[in-house]
């Protein structure tokens, strides 16, 4: 026996199951920790890393050292509700002065992205530091502007192929109740 079987108890001639070592559970645990893993399709997914420098004029990430970047990324990965963490770092202010007559592109809010190192960075730098996409930052910022909390909407649709309507369920119950006891 190899060293991995030492902690497994044998009961009644059968080996006890060890769900911690199942492939799917290992991948799920590594994915939650944002580490490299192999998904169900067999594709290798890399760990979350900070991106490159931003393209803004301020060059936002120039003053943030590599150890600080790694600490920011580790804190983000350890946080359970990552959207709530991002919400706490985004500050929303209303537009104070409008220049020009562009009606289609008027914004009502400005967003400031703080990374707790005394620096306010642009959206691209903020996304890069946390190793996520700009679309996710935009979605969280809109939630902050609308004063809504992030809600998990998975499984909320009503397009279930095997769901029966209330009328059908009622007719089935009536049919079953029609049999003699």
FIDODREN-314139 format. One record per residue: z, y negated, x of N, C-alpha, C in turn; residue in one letter. Coordinates in steps of 0.2 Angstrom, whole numbers, plus 5000, padded with zeros to 4 digits. Layout:
BEGIN
ZYXZYXZYXA...
This chain:
BEGIN
500050065004500050005000500049945004X499749895002499749825006500349785004X500449735007501049695007501049655000X500549654996500549614990500849664984X500949724985501149774980501949784981X502249744986502949754987503349734981X503249674978503649654973503449674966X502949724965502749754959503249814957X503549814952503949874950503549924946X503749984947503350044944503850074939X503550074933503950094927503550144923X503850204923503550264919502850284922X502750274928502150294931501650244931X501750194928501250134927501450074931X500950044934501149984937501249924933X501649884934501849824930501249774931X501049734926500549684926500849624930X500349594934500549534938500049484936X500149444931499649394929499549334934X500049324938499949274943499449284948X499249354949498649364953498049374950X497949364944497349374940496849314943X496249334943495749284946495749214942X495749224935495649164931496349124931X496849154932497549114932497549084939X497349114944497349084951496849024951X496249024948495848974948496148914943X496448934938496748884933497248844937X497648884941498248844945497948804950X497448824954497148784959496748724956X496448734950496148674947496648624945X497248644942497748594940497948564946X498048594952498248564958497748524962X497048524959496548494962496348514969X496348584970496248614976495548654975X495248674980494648714980494748774977X494248794972494348864969493648884967X493648944964493048974962493048984954X492648954950492648954943492349014940X492349024934492149084930491449104932X491049054933490349064934490249084942X490749084946490649104953490449044957X490448984954490348924958490948904962X490848884968491448854972491448784970X492048764968492248694967492648664972X492448614975492848584980493448544978X493948534982494548494981494348424979X494748384976494648314974494848274981X494348234982494448194989494248124987X494548074991494348004990493647994992X493347944989492647934991492547884996X491947854997491747815002491947745000X491847695004491947625003491547594997X491847544994491547514988490947474990X490547454986489947404987490147334986X490747314984490847244982490847204988X490847134986490847084992491547084996X492047104992492747104995492847155000X492447214999492547275003493247295002X493447314996494147324994494547374998X494247425000494547485004494647475011X494447415014494447405021495147405023X495647375019496347365021496747425020X496547475016496947535014496847585020X497347605023497247655028497147725025X496947775030496847845027497447875025X498047875028498647905026498847875019X498747815018498947785011498447805006X497847815008497347845003497547915001X497747955006497948025004498548025000X499047975001499647974997499447954990X499047914989498847894982498547954979X498047984982497748044979498248104978X498748114982499248164981499648144975X499848084974500248064969499848074962X499248054962498848064956498748134954X498648174959498548244958499248284955X499748254957500448284955500648264948X500348204946500548174940500248224934X500648234929500448284924499948254919X500148194916499648154912499348104916X498748124919498348074923498148014920X497948024913497647964910498247914909X498847934907499347894907499547854913X499447894919499547864925499047804927X498447824925497947774926498047714922X498247724915498447664911498947624914X499447654917499947614920499747564926X499147584929498947544935498447494933X498147494927497647444925497947394921X497847334923498047274919497447234916X497647214909497047184905497247114904X496747074905496847004903496246974899X496346934895495846904891495346854895X494746854893494246804897494546734895X494646694901494846624900494346574899X493746584902493246534902492546574902X492146554897491446584897490946534899X490546564903489946514906489346544903X488846504901488246524898488246544891X487646554889487546574881487346644880X487546684884487346754883487846794878X487546804871487946824866487946904866X487446934869487447014869487947034874X488047004880488447034885489147004885X489446974880490046944880490646994881X491046984885491647024886492246994884X492747034881493347004878493947014883X493847054888494347074893494147074900X494547064904494447074911494947124913X494747174918495247224920495347214927X496047224929496247224936496547294938X496347314943496547384945497047384951X497647404950498147394955498247464958X498347474965498547534968499147544971X499647504969500347504972500447494979X499947464982500047454990499947374991X500047334986499947264986499247244986X498747284984498047264984497847274977X497447234974497047244968496347254970X496047314968495347334970494847334964X494247334966493747344961493747414957X493347414952493347484948493047534952X492547524956492247584960492747604966X493147554969493647574974494247614971X494447594965494947624961494747694959X494147704957493947774956493847814962X493647784967493547814974494247844976X494747794976495447814979495747874975X495547874968495847934964495347994964X494847984967494348044967494048064960X493948014956493648024949493047984948X492747994943492147954941492347884938X491847834938491947774936491947774928X491547824925491547834918492247844915X492647884919493347904916493747834917X493647794922494047734923493847684917X493247684915492947644910493247664903X493347724902493647754896494347734895X494747744901495447734901495547654900X495147614903495247544903495047514895X494547544892494447524885495047544881X495347604882495947624878496547574879X496547554886497147504887496947434883X496347414883496147354880496347354872X496147414869496247424862497047444861X497447454866498147464865498247534862X497847584864497847654861498047694867X498347754865498547804870498047854870X497947884876497447934877497647994872X497148024869497348084864496848134866X497048194867496648254868496248274862X495648264861495248284855494948354855X495148394860494848464860495048504854X494648534851494748584846494848544839X494648484839494748444833494248444828X493648474830493048464825493148524820X492748514815492748564809492148604809X491848614814491248654814491348734817X491748764813491948834814491548874810X491248924814490748974811491049024806X491749034807492049084803492549054798X492548994798493048964793492748964786X493148984781492948994774493248934771X492848904766493148854762493648874757X494048824755494648844750494448874744X493848864741493648894735493548974737X493248984742493049054744493749094745X494249064749494849094750495249104743X495149064739495549064732495149124728X494549134729494149184725494349254728X494449254735494649314738495349334736X495749294735496449304733496449324726X496049294722496049314715495849394714X495249404718495049474718495549524720X495949514725496449554728496949564723X497149514719497649514714497449544708X496749554707496549594701496649664702X496849694708496949764708497649784705X497649844702498349864699498849874705X499449854704500049864709500249944709X
